[in-house]
Amino acid sequence: MLEAKQKIFLIGIGGCSMNGLAQILAARGYSVSGSDRDSSPFTDTLIKMGIPVFIGHDAKHVEGAQLVIYSAAIKPDHVERAAARALGIPEMERSVALGEISAQYESVVGIAGCHGKTTITSMLASITLRGVTDATVHVGGNVDFLSGGTKVGNSGLFITEACEYVESFLTLRPTTVLISNIDDDHLDYYADIGEIVEAFRKFLRLLPADGLFIGCIDDQHVRSLLSAPDKAKRTISYGFDKDAAYRPINLEFDERGFASFDLAHRGTKLAHIKLNIPGKHNVLNAVGAAVVALELGESVDDIAMGLEAYTLTARRFEKYGENNGVSIYHDYAHHPAEVRAVLDAAARVSQGKLWCVFQCNSFTRAKTLFSRNVTCFLQANEVLVPNIFPGREVDDGSVHARDMVNGINMAQPGKAKYIPTFEEIREYLDEHAQPGDLVLTLGSGDVYKQTNKLL
């Protein structure tokens, strides 16, 4: 349990979420230090803030700590965790620590959903930078305008991503919950979509009697929770659906795929919103962020300015560069719904052929989501599929990248091609891609690193 002025050591301190935890803990008076395998912009930022960071792991690093916090990637036999146990130092997993931090705030907004929560949370960070709430915002990604993933405020308001993987969001103590969507992801942990919906229902039950549930009514599972008997005392819906309380109307896209629209509440226009990011899915993300901000007391002017100033987090339709007149982009999308959404955005931007390079980062996902009549790649002209990135799993030989190619080609014969490595994909694109084409690499494995090989 977190206690005042503890000396806390974070193993994996350079992680997207862990570095933010370190900043929040330091701001709240804890003595913080940590270690990571490699240096990174995150570790550089922490060092500049005066937080000691060791590059590399060693048992002696944890000496003197009163609590060790570790990320999910750090196994029990890790040298620093083993040293902590030998010294009798208590250990705490990252999501539990995040929950303990949330308990220290008067108001806690949990941004949940299988897709879009990083974008919605960072949109709220952009709004609160200009607004009056002075919230602490914790984002599970790298946001340029935050120089990391955290904005440390001075009020009693905490806004954080609430991740459904292994039900880690159940450690939080929310007073407001937003759920953007519920989908059949993380099937290495959940048995089926029914278990996933139940996890979100458990999360809603954490709300107090006067809590607020904001949900995207376009999603059938979220819609069912909005009308469920054990719902929060207050509910607010948003979406494109005509029954939504908050809707985007008069929606238009420019030649870059950037949207502008009017935010309306029950048919009454509240504000004109311009986005400098592409895609129809980001219109929904912006509306969700706007509804939360309105409920927190932000003005419509600050909301409009914050959303217009917002730029995507790293690995969200991020342009890496150009090669022989071919634009190279990358996106973290790794679920069919995300792939469909980002390809819709890319199709609005591409002036030539749209190439998709999809690296699946899980054998479970490959087997359950991408090997049978896959329709999410319809807007790509051609799909190139390298070997599966193992992620947390071990290859048992039951699924191969060729199976995904077959699944994609069931929907559109001849669209997908298996090319094992990114070096070979580079050679193929050099031979076939033309100036004006757009190459979009997708996945949550090491594809963001491999993408550089295409340049």
C-alpha positions as CSV (number, residue, x, y, z in Angstrom):
1,M,0.0,0.0,0.0
2,L,1.2,3.5,-0.8
3,E,2.2,5.5,2.3
4,A,3.2,9.1,2.5
5,K,6.8,10.0,1.5
6,Q,7.8,6.4,0.7
7,K,10.9,5.6,-1.2
8,I,9.6,3.9,-4.3
9,F,11.6,2.1,-7.0
10,L,10.0,1.4,-10.4
11,I,11.2,-1.5,-12.5
12,G,10.6,-0.7,-16.2
13,I,10.3,3.0,-15.4
14,G,10.7,4.0,-19.0
15,G,7.5,2.3,-20.1
16,C,4.6,4.3,-21.5
17,S,2.5,4.1,-18.4
18,M,5.3,3.6,-15.8
19,N,7.1,6.9,-16.6
20,G,3.8,8.7,-16.1
21,L,3.4,7.0,-12.7
22,A,6.8,8.1,-11.7
23,Q,6.0,11.7,-12.5
24,I,2.7,11.6,-10.6
25,L,4.3,9.9,-7.6
26,A,7.2,12.5,-7.5
27,A,4.7,15.4,-7.8
28,R,2.8,13.9,-4.8
29,G,5.8,13.9,-2.6
30,Y,7.2,10.4,-2.9
31,S,10.9,9.7,-3.4
32,V,11.1,8.0,-6.8
33,S,13.8,6.2,-8.7
34,G,13.8,3.4,-11.2
35,S,15.5,1.3,-13.8
36,D,15.0,0.2,-17.4
37,R,16.8,-2.0,-19.9
38,D,17.4,0.9,-22.4
39,S,17.5,4.6,-22.4
40,S,14.6,6.4,-24.2
41,P,13.0,9.8,-24.5
42,F,10.9,8.8,-21.5
43,T,13.9,8.1,-19.4
44,D,15.6,11.2,-20.6
45,T,12.6,13.3,-19.5
46,L,12.6,11.7,-16.0
47,I,16.3,12.4,-15.6
48,K,15.8,16.0,-16.6
49,M,13.0,16.2,-13.9
50,G,15.6,15.0,-11.3
51,I,14.3,11.4,-11.0
52,P,17.2,9.0,-10.8
53,V,17.1,6.3,-13.5
54,F,19.4,3.4,-13.9
55,I,20.0,2.0,-17.4
56,G,20.3,-1.7,-17.0
57,H,19.2,-3.9,-14.1
58,D,21.0,-4.8,-11.0
59,A,20.0,-6.2,-7.6
60,K,21.8,-3.4,-5.7
61,H,19.4,-0.8,-7.4
62,V,16.5,-1.7,-5.1
63,E,18.5,-1.3,-1.8
64,G,16.9,1.3,0.4
65,A,13.5,1.2,-1.4
66,Q,10.4,0.9,0.8
67,L,8.2,-0.3,-2.2
68,V,8.9,-1.7,-5.6
69,I,6.5,-1.1,-8.5
70,Y,6.9,-3.3,-11.6
71,S,5.2,-3.3,-15.0
72,A,3.4,-6.4,-16.3
73,A,6.4,-7.3,-18.5
74,I,8.6,-7.8,-15.4
75,K,8.5,-11.4,-14.4
76,P,8.9,-12.7,-10.8
77,D,12.4,-14.0,-11.5
78,H,13.7,-10.6,-12.6
79,V,16.9,-9.7,-10.8
80,E,15.5,-6.6,-9.1
81,R,12.2,-8.2,-8.1
82,A,14.1,-11.2,-6.7
83,A,16.3,-8.8,-4.8
84,A,13.3,-6.9,-3.4
85,R,11.8,-10.2,-2.1
86,A,15.1,-11.2,-0.5
87,L,15.2,-7.8,1.3
88,G,11.6,-8.0,2.4
89,I,10.6,-5.0,0.2
90,P,6.9,-5.0,-0.7
91,E,6.1,-5.3,-4.4
92,M,3.1,-3.8,-6.3
93,E,2.0,-4.3,-10.0
94,R,1.6,-1.2,-12.1
95,S,-2.2,-1.3,-12.4
96,V,-2.6,-1.7,-8.6
97,A,-0.3,1.3,-8.1
98,L,-2.4,3.3,-10.5
99,G,-5.5,2.3,-8.6
100,E,-3.9,3.4,-5.3
101,I,-3.0,6.7,-6.8
102,S,-6.6,7.2,-8.1
103,A,-7.9,6.8,-4.5
104,Q,-5.9,9.9,-3.5
105,Y,-8.0,12.2,-5.8
106,E,-11.5,13.6,-5.2
107,S,-12.7,13.0,-8.8
108,V,-11.4,10.2,-11.1
109,V,-12.3,9.9,-14.8
110,G,-11.6,6.5,-16.3
111,I,-11.5,6.4,-20.1
112,A,-12.2,2.9,-21.1
113,G,-12.9,1.0,-24.3
114,C,-11.2,-1.6,-26.5
115,H,-10.3,1.1,-29.1
116,G,-9.6,4.8,-28.8
117,K,-8.9,5.3,-25.1
118,T,-5.4,6.7,-25.6
119,T,-6.7,9.2,-28.2
120,I,-9.6,10.3,-26.0
121,T,-7.5,10.7,-22.9
122,S,-4.8,12.7,-24.7
123,M,-7.5,14.9,-26.3
124,L,-8.7,15.6,-22.8
125,A,-5.1,16.5,-21.9
126,S,-5.0,19.0,-24.7
127,I,-8.3,20.5,-23.6
128,T,-7.3,20.8,-19.9
129,L,-4.0,22.5,-20.9
130,R,-6.2,25.4,-22.1
131,G,-9.1,25.1,-19.6
132,V,-9.8,25.6,-16.0
133,T,-9.8,22.1,-14.4
134,D,-6.0,21.8,-14.0
135,A,-6.4,18.0,-14.1
136,T,-3.7,15.4,-13.8
137,V,-3.9,13.3,-16.9
138,H,-2.3,9.9,-17.4
139,V,-2.1,8.6,-21.0
140,G,-0.8,5.2,-22.0
141,G,1.1,6.5,-25.0
142,N,3.7,9.0,-26.1
143,V,2.1,12.4,-26.6
144,D,4.4,15.1,-28.2
145,F,2.8,18.1,-26.5
146,L,3.2,16.4,-23.1
147,S,6.8,15.2,-23.9
148,G,5.6,11.8,-22.7
149,G,2.3,10.6,-21.5
150,T,1.4,12.6,-18.4
151,K,0.2,16.1,-17.5
152,V,0.6,16.7,-13.7
153,G,-2.0,19.1,-12.4
154,N,-2.7,20.7,-9.0
155,S,-6.4,20.0,-8.6
156,G,-8.3,17.0,-7.1
157,L,-9.1,15.7,-10.6
158,F,-7.4,12.7,-12.1
159,I,-8.1,11.6,-15.7
160,T,-6.6,8.2,-16.8
161,E,-6.8,5.5,-19.3
162,A,-8.6,2.5,-17.9
163,C,-7.3,-0.7,-19.6
164,E,-9.5,-3.8,-19.8
165,Y,-6.6,-6.2,-20.3
166,V,-6.6,-8.8,-17.5
167,E,-9.3,-6.6,-15.9
168,S,-6.6,-4.1,-14.7
169,F,-9.1,-1.3,-14.7
170,L,-10.8,-2.8,-11.7
171,T,-8.1,-1.4,-9.5
172,L,-9.3,2.1,-10.2
173,R,-11.7,4.2,-8.1
174,P,-13.7,6.1,-10.7
175,T,-16.3,8.8,-10.2
176,T,-16.9,9.1,-14.0
177,V,-16.5,6.4,-16.6
178,L,-16.4,6.8,-20.4
179,I,-16.7,3.6,-22.5
180,S,-16.1,4.1,-26.2
181,N,-16.7,0.6,-27.4
182,I,-16.4,-3.1,-26.4
183,D,-14.9,-5.6,-28.8
184,D,-13.6,-9.2,-28.9
185,D,-10.0,-8.4,-28.1
186,H,-7.6,-10.0,-25.6
187,L,-8.9,-13.5,-26.2
188,D,-5.8,-14.9,-24.7
189,Y,-7.3,-13.8,-21.4
190,Y,-11.1,-13.6,-21.9
191,A,-13.0,-16.7,-23.1
192,D,-15.5,-14.7,-25.3
193,I,-17.2,-11.3,-25.8
194,G,-19.6,-12.1,-23.0
195,E,-16.7,-12.2,-20.5
196,I,-15.4,-8.9,-21.9
197,V,-18.8,-7.2,-21.5
198,E,-19.0,-8.5,-18.0
199,A,-15.6,-7.0,-17.1
200,F,-16.8,-3.6,-18.3
201,R,-20.0,-4.1,-16.2
202,K,-17.8,-4.8,-13.2
203,F,-15.9,-1.6,-13.9
204,L,-19.2,0.4,-14.0
205,R,-20.2,-1.1,-10.6
206,L,-17.1,0.7,-9.1
207,L,-18.9,4.0,-9.6
208,P,-20.4,5.6,-6.5
209,A,-24.2,6.2,-6.3
210,D,-23.8,9.7,-7.8
211,G,-21.3,8.5,-10.5
212,L,-21.5,9.3,-14.2
213,F,-21.4,6.8,-17.1
214,I,-20.7,8.3,-20.5
215,G,-21.1,5.8,-23.3
216,C,-21.0,5.7,-27.1
217,I,-24.4,4.5,-28.1
218,D,-23.2,3.4,-31.6
219,D,-21.6,0.4,-30.0
220,Q,-24.2,-2.3,-29.3
221,H,-22.5,-3.6,-26.1
222,V,-22.1,-0.1,-24.7
223,R,-25.8,0.7,-25.6
224,S,-26.8,-2.4,-23.6
225,L,-24.9,-1.1,-20.6
226,L,-26.4,2.4,-20.9
227,S,-29.8,0.7,-20.4
228,A,-28.8,-1.9,-17.9
229,P,-30.5,-2.1,-14.5
230,D,-27.2,-1.8,-12.6
231,K,-26.1,1.3,-14.5
232,A,-24.7,4.4,-12.8
233,K,-27.2,6.9,-11.4
234,R,-26.5,9.3,-14.3
235,T,-25.8,8.2,-17.9
236,I,-25.0,10.3,-21.0
237,S,-24.8,8.9,-24.5
238,Y,-22.9,10.2,-27.5
239,G,-22.4,9.0,-31.1
240,F,-23.5,9.3,-34.7
241,D,-26.8,7.6,-33.8
242,K,-29.9,9.8,-33.8
243,D,-30.7,8.7,-30.3
244,A,-27.4,10.0,-28.9
245,A,-27.6,13.0,-26.5
246,Y,-24.4,14.4,-28.0
247,R,-23.8,14.1,-31.8
248,P,-21.6,15.5,-34.5
249,I,-23.6,17.2,-37.2
250,N,-22.7,18.9,-40.5
251,L,-19.7,16.6,-40.8
252,E,-17.2,17.4,-43.6
253,F,-13.7,16.2,-44.5
254,D,-11.1,18.2,-46.3
255,E,-8.5,16.9,-48.9
256,R,-6.3,15.7,-46.0
257,G,-9.0,13.6,-44.5
258,F,-9.3,16.1,-41.5
259,A,-12.9,16.6,-40.2
260,S,-14.9,19.6,-39.2
261,F,-18.3,19.4,-37.6
262,D,-20.8,21.0,-35.2
263,L,-21.1,19.5,-31.8
264,A,-24.8,19.3,-30.9
265,H,-26.7,18.4,-27.8
266,R,-30.3,17.2,-28.5
267,G,-30.2,19.1,-31.7
268,T,-28.8,22.3,-30.3
269,K,-25.5,23.4,-31.7
270,L,-22.9,24.0,-29.0
271,A,-19.7,24.5,-30.9
272,H,-17.9,24.2,-34.2
273,I,-15.1,21.7,-34.0
274,K,-12.1,21.5,-36.4
275,L,-9.7,18.6,-36.2
276,N,-6.2,18.3,-37.5
277,I,-6.2,14.6,-37.5
278,P,-7.8,12.2,-40.1
279,G,-10.6,9.7,-39.8
280,K,-14.3,9.4,-39.0
281,H,-13.3,7.3,-35.9
282,N,-11.5,10.4,-34.5
283,V,-14.7,12.4,-34.8
284,L,-16.3,10.0,-32.3
285,N,-13.2,10.2,-30.1
286,A,-13.4,14.0,-30.1
287,V,-17.1,14.0,-29.3
288,G,-16.4,11.6,-26.3
289,A,-13.7,13.9,-25.0
290,A,-15.9,16.9,-25.5
291,V,-18.7,15.4,-23.4
292,V,-16.3,14.6,-20.5
293,A,-14.8,18.1,-20.7
294,L,-18.3,19.7,-20.6
295,E,-19.2,17.6,-17.5
296,L,-16.0,18.7,-15.8
297,G,-16.9,22.4,-16.4
298,E,-14.7,23.3,-19.4
299,S,-16.1,25.9,-21.7
300,V,-17.1,25.1,-25.3
301,D,-14.4,27.6,-26.5
302,D,-11.6,25.8,-24.6
303,I,-12.9,22.4,-25.8
304,A,-12.9,23.6,-29.5
305,M,-9.4,25.1,-29.1
306,G,-8.1,22.0,-27.4
307,L,-9.4,19.7,-30.0
308,E,-8.2,21.8,-32.9
309,A,-4.7,22.0,-31.4
310,Y,-4.6,18.2,-30.8
311,T,-2.2,16.1,-32.7
312,L,-2.1,12.3,-32.6
313,T,0.0,10.4,-30.2
314,A,3.0,8.4,-31.4
315,R,2.0,5.3,-33.4
316,R,-1.4,6.7,-34.3
317,F,-1.4,7.4,-38.1
318,E,2.2,8.7,-37.7
319,K,4.0,9.7,-40.8
320,Y,7.5,8.2,-40.8
321,G,8.7,9.8,-44.1
322,E,8.9,9.3,-47.8
323,N,10.8,6.9,-50.0
324,N,11.0,7.7,-53.8
325,G,7.8,9.7,-53.6
326,V,5.9,7.0,-51.6
327,S,4.6,8.2,-48.2
328,I,5.2,5.8,-45.2
329,Y,2.8,5.8,-42.3
330,H,2.4,3.7,-39.2
331,D,-0.5,3.0,-36.8
332,Y,-0.8,0.9,-33.7
333,A,-4.1,-0.7,-35.0
334,H,-4.1,-4.5,-34.3
335,H,-7.8,-5.4,-34.1
336,P,-10.2,-5.7,-37.1
337,A,-12.2,-2.7,-35.9
338,E,-9.1,-0.5,-35.6
339,V,-7.7,-1.7,-38.9
340,R,-11.0,-0.8,-40.7
341,A,-11.1,2.6,-39.0
342,V,-7.5,3.6,-39.8
343,L,-7.7,2.3,-43.4
344,D,-10.8,4.5,-43.9
345,A,-8.7,7.5,-42.7
346,A,-5.8,6.5,-44.9
347,A,-8.0,6.2,-48.0
348,R,-9.1,9.8,-47.5
349,V,-5.4,10.9,-47.5
350,S,-3.9,8.6,-50.2
351,Q,-3.6,10.1,-53.7
352,G,-2.5,6.9,-55.3
353,K,-2.5,3.2,-54.4
354,L,-3.0,2.3,-50.7
355,W,-0.6,-0.4,-49.5
356,C,-1.1,-2.1,-46.1
357,V,1.6,-3.9,-44.3
358,F,0.0,-5.8,-41.4
359,Q,2.1,-7.5,-38.7
360,C,-0.1,-9.5,-36.2
361,N,1.5,-9.4,-32.8
362,S,-0.3,-12.4,-31.3
363,F,-0.9,-16.0,-32.3
364,T,-4.2,-15.9,-30.5
365,R,-5.3,-12.8,-32.5
366,A,-4.1,-14.4,-35.7
367,K,-6.2,-17.5,-35.1
368,T,-9.3,-15.9,-33.7
369,L,-9.6,-12.6,-35.6
370,F,-7.5,-12.8,-38.8
371,S,-7.8,-16.3,-40.3
372,R,-11.4,-16.5,-41.4
373,N,-13.0,-14.4,-44.1
374,V,-11.3,-11.1,-43.0
375,T,-13.2,-8.0,-44.3
376,C,-11.4,-5.2,-42.5
377,F,-8.8,-4.6,-45.3
378,L,-11.4,-3.8,-48.0
379,Q,-10.1,-0.2,-48.5
380,A,-6.5,-1.3,-49.0
381,N,-5.4,-2.0,-52.6
382,E,-2.9,-4.6,-51.5
383,V,-2.0,-6.2,-48.1
384,L,1.4,-7.5,-47.3
385,V,1.7,-9.9,-44.4
386,P,5.1,-10.6,-42.7
387,N,5.6,-13.3,-40.1
388,I,3.6,-13.1,-36.8
389,F,5.3,-11.2,-34.0
390,P,5.0,-13.5,-30.9
391,G,4.3,-10.8,-28.3
392,R,3.5,-12.5,-25.0
393,E,2.9,-15.9,-26.5
394,V,4.9,-18.9,-27.7
395,D,4.4,-20.3,-31.2
396,D,2.6,-23.7,-30.9
397,G,2.5,-24.1,-34.7
398,S,-1.3,-23.9,-34.9
399,V,-1.4,-20.7,-36.9
400,H,0.9,-19.0,-39.5
401,A,0.9,-15.7,-41.4
402,R,-0.1,-17.7,-44.5
403,D,-3.4,-18.5,-42.7
404,M,-4.1,-14.8,-42.3
405,V,-3.3,-14.2,-46.0
406,N,-5.9,-17.0,-46.8
407,G,-8.4,-15.3,-44.5
408,I,-8.0,-11.9,-46.2
409,N,-8.2,-13.5,-49.7
410,M,-11.4,-15.2,-48.8
411,A,-13.0,-11.8,-48.7
412,Q,-11.1,-10.3,-51.7
413,P,-9.2,-13.0,-53.7
414,G,-5.7,-12.0,-54.5
415,K,-5.5,-8.9,-52.2
416,A,-3.0,-10.3,-49.7
417,K,0.5,-11.7,-50.1
418,Y,2.7,-13.4,-47.6
419,I,6.2,-11.8,-47.5
420,P,8.2,-13.1,-44.4
421,T,10.5,-10.1,-43.5
422,F,10.4,-6.4,-43.7
423,E,13.6,-6.5,-45.8
424,E,11.8,-8.5,-48.4
425,I,8.7,-6.2,-48.1
426,R,11.0,-3.2,-48.8
427,E,12.3,-4.9,-52.0
428,Y,8.7,-5.7,-53.1
429,L,7.6,-2.1,-52.5
430,D,10.7,-0.7,-54.2
431,E,9.7,-2.7,-57.3
432,H,5.9,-2.1,-57.3
433,A,5.0,1.1,-55.4
434,Q,4.7,4.3,-57.4
435,P,5.2,8.0,-56.4
436,G,1.9,9.2,-54.8
437,D,1.2,5.9,-53.2
438,L,0.8,5.5,-49.4
439,V,2.2,2.6,-47.4
440,L,0.5,2.1,-44.0
441,T,2.1,-0.4,-41.6
442,L,-0.1,-1.7,-38.9
443,G,0.3,-3.6,-35.6
444,S,1.2,-3.5,-32.0
445,G,4.4,-5.5,-32.1
446,D,7.8,-4.3,-33.2
447,V,6.4,-3.2,-36.6
448,Y,6.9,0.5,-35.5
449,K,10.7,-0.2,-35.5
450,Q,10.6,-2.4,-38.6
451,T,8.8,0.4,-40.5
452,N,12.0,2.3,-40.6
453,K,13.4,-0.4,-42.9
454,L,10.9,0.7,-45.6
455,L,12.6,4.1,-45.7
